[in-house]
Amino acid sequence: MLKTLYTRLALGLFLLLLVVGLLYTFISLYSLREYNASVNQALHQNLAKNLVSDRNLVSNGQLDSSALEELFALYMAINPSIEIYLLGLDGTILSYSADPAKIKRKQVSMAPIRRLMADTSLYPILGDDPRSHDRQKVFSVTPVPTADNPEGYLYVVLRGEEYDAAETMARGGKLLEMSAWALLVSLTVAMLAGLTIFRLLTRRLRSLTRRVEAFENSDMSQPQLDNRWHDKQSVVRDEIDYLDVTFDDMARRIASQIEQLTEKDAQRRRLIAQVSHDLRTPLASMQGYIESLKLRRDRLSPQEQDRFLDIALKEGRRLSRLVDELFELAALEAREKQPVPEPFPLAELVHDVVQKHDQTARDNHLALTLSGNPALPTAYADLAMTERVLDNLISNAIAYSPAGGHIDVVLSQTNGEPQVCIQDSGPGIAEQDLPHIFDPFYRGETSSGAGHAGLGLAIARRIMTLQGGDIGVENLASGGAAFCIRLPTAPSSANVINT
C-alpha cells in the first residue's frame, strides 16, 4: 500500500495537516481564552469601584457591612458569573459572596492586585482564585473605603464558578462541535489541494518510472528513444529534469556498453575459433610428420628422415612463436606489460633494425634501404617495444614481397613528431581488408590470395596505443603497402603528448 511515492506523500501530508490542525485548534482556543479574559477585564476594570459607589458601600468614611452583605446576596442572584471578596490590606479574605464550602484560600497574593492598580492597561492580569490553590482568574479591584485611606480591597473575580461551568458546557457542546467541523473542513480542503499538487509534481517522476521499467524490461540493446527528455524540452529546470537527463545519458551508455560487450563477445568467440584453428594446423602437421617418421623409419632414406624432422621442427617453432604472441597480446591487453618511456633517437634505432634484417632480405633476394631525413625529433617511448614493432613490420614486408622486389624504410616528420614508414613491393592489401588488418587473426584476401592470420600487427597496434603513438596502413599507387608509425616526442621538445 505504501510502495508508491504518491501514497507516501499523501499519508505524510495527512499526518502533517492533522498535527497542524490540532496545534492550530489548541492555539486558537488558548488565544481565544486569553482574548476573552483581556476583553472581560478591560470591560470590567472599574466594576469594583462602581460597586462601591453605586451600592453606597462606604458611609462617613467607613465600609458599610450591611450594604456589603446585601451586595453579596444581590449579585449571587442576578449575576452569578462574578464573585465578590472583601480583602484585608495583606490579601486576607475577610468576606465573600461565593459558596463557603468551595473557598480553598484564606489569603490571595497582593502582587497582581498592586500591578493592576498601578497600570490598568496591562491585560490580562490574573489574580489568585480563592476557590483553588493553583488556579488564577481575571479580576477587578478597588481600595476601600478610599484610595487615600485604604483599609482593604473589594476584589471581584470576573469569571467565577458559574462562568467556568457555563464555559465548560459550551466548550463541550457547540464550541467543540464547531471547532471539529472547522478542523475537518480545513483538513479536507488542504488534503485535496495537497493531493492535487503532489499528483502534478510526481507526474514527471511517474513518467520517468515508466521509462525506467520499459528500459529494464527491454533487451537494453538500444535506449528508449521515444519520449526522451530532450524531445520535450531543452532546459533543465529542477532536480527531476536533471534526473531525466541523467537517465537518458545512462541509458545510452548502458546500451552502448552492451553493444560493445556483445561485439567483444563475438570477437572473443571468433578469436577462440581462429586461435584453435591456427594452433591446430602446425600441431597437426608436426604430429603427422613425426608419426610418419616413426612408422616408416625403416623405409625412409636419411635425407627423407632429415626432411621430415626439419618440417616438424619448423612447425614446432611456428607453434611456439604463435603461443608467445598470444601471451604477449594478452599481457598487453590486460596492461600487465606497460611501456617504460624514455627519450631516444629514433633514427639510430631504425638504422640498427634495418641492419639486423639486411641479411634476411638478401637471402630472399630483396633490397632493403633506409632513406629520408635522419634529423628527427627525439622520440619519447619504450625503446624495446618500439624495436619490437619495427621488427614485426620489416619481417612482414620481407615475407610478402616477391623475390627481386624492394623494401624502403623512410624517415620523416608529421606535425613535429617522428615518423617511420615501411614500404614494400608486395601485392598490397585489398580495400575491404584495410579496416581490419590490425585485428587479431583476421583472415583477409590480399591481391595475391594470401591471408593475414597472425598476431604481429595486432601486437604492434596495441604497443603503439600504449605509448601514445599511432600506426596506420595504406596501399601505394605504385603497388605494395606502406605501414607507418608515429611516436610522441620527448618532454623537452616543443610538442609533448601525455601517454
Disulfide bonds with the S-S distance in Angstrom:
Cys421-Cys484 2.03
